[in-house]
Amino acid sequence: MRKPIIAGNWKMFKTVSEAAAFFADVKGKAEIDGVEAVICAPFTTLPALVEAAKGTTIAIGAQNLHFEDNGAFTGEISGVMLKDLGVQYVIIGHSERRAYFAESDEIVNKKVHAAFKHGLTPIVCVGEKLEEREADQTKDVCKVQTEAAFQGISAAQAVQVVIAYEPIWAIGTGKSSTSADAEDVIAYIRSVVAGLYDAATAEAVRIQYGGSVKPNNVAEYLGQPNIDGALVGGASLEAASFIQLVEGAK
Ligand SMILES: O=C[C@H](O)COP(=O)(O)O
């Protein structure tokens, strides 16, 4: 039985005081039996959030990490540093990182290895561009990205990975994939994982949908047999909305 997981991706939003105020508002309310709630926040807010989350069921995640432990990589943050803070999750390979920071499938894979090396749970993003969707390449793109991300990852590690299927054309646009389309692609991604490992491993992996998920559509996605949660950008920024998203995943 896969536990539903709602992860907020704040992207480049919120100061430390804004993050603290948000957490005070969701504490207790976004803690719902049977649903895992995660907040993936900017690096600067992580120490305060990790501290605030102590004793709660809300997990804190980062939005990126470097694949090396340390070194001359100006501006980067490593898994060692995130683990040291008490961070539990890390988003890897978000389409914005792939598009604006030239993250290749190979880099994504190195980052997945780095996350496991430091006991962080990766949320690995895959998904197609609009032109790839229109060219009927959605499943091919997701297959290539998924297989690359899992390269060299053991079955014992694979079951811990959270995959986020995010069609790029649906991110921040208000144009969400239909729940049936998202289910179709996510079921396919699960079959790709089965091909890499086995049916039991694929059954255990949690796969989220992401792309214009809102409180009013989250339950529809989560109602699909293969959709185990959501990675949410815009609608995760307001406390009331984040609480509704977690409630909607029950
Ligand atoms: O990581 C989250 C996704 O990019 C979705 O963002 P959105 O919910 O604002 O469309």
The ligand as an SDF file (V2000), in Angstrom:
LIG
                    3D

 10  9  0  0  0  0  0  0  0  0999 V2000
    7.1600   21.4170   -8.9150 O   0  0  0  0  0  0  0  0  0  0  0  0
    6.0150   21.7830   -9.1590 C   0  0  0  0  0  0  0  0  0  0  0  0
    5.5790   21.9600  -10.5070 C   0  0  0  0  0  0  0  0  0  0  0  0
    6.5140   22.6190  -11.2800 O   0  0  0  0  0  0  0  0  0  0  0  0
    4.1690   22.3990  -10.6820 C   0  0  0  0  0  0  0  0  0  0  0  0
    4.0090   23.7850  -10.5220 O   0  0  0  0  0  0  0  0  0  0  0  0
    2.5180   24.3800  -10.5280 P   0  0  0  0  0  0  0  0  0  0  0  0
    1.7570   23.6030   -9.5020 O   0  0  0  0  0  0  0  0  0  0  0  0
    2.6930   25.8250  -10.1590 O   0  0  0  0  0  0  0  0  0  0  0  0
    1.9850   24.1630  -11.8990 O   0  0  0  0  0  0  0  0  0  0  0  0
  1  2  2  0
  2  3  1  0
  3  4  1  0
  3  5  1  0
  5  6  1  0
  6  7  1  0
  7  8  2  0
  7  9  1  0
  7 10  1  0
M  END
$$$$
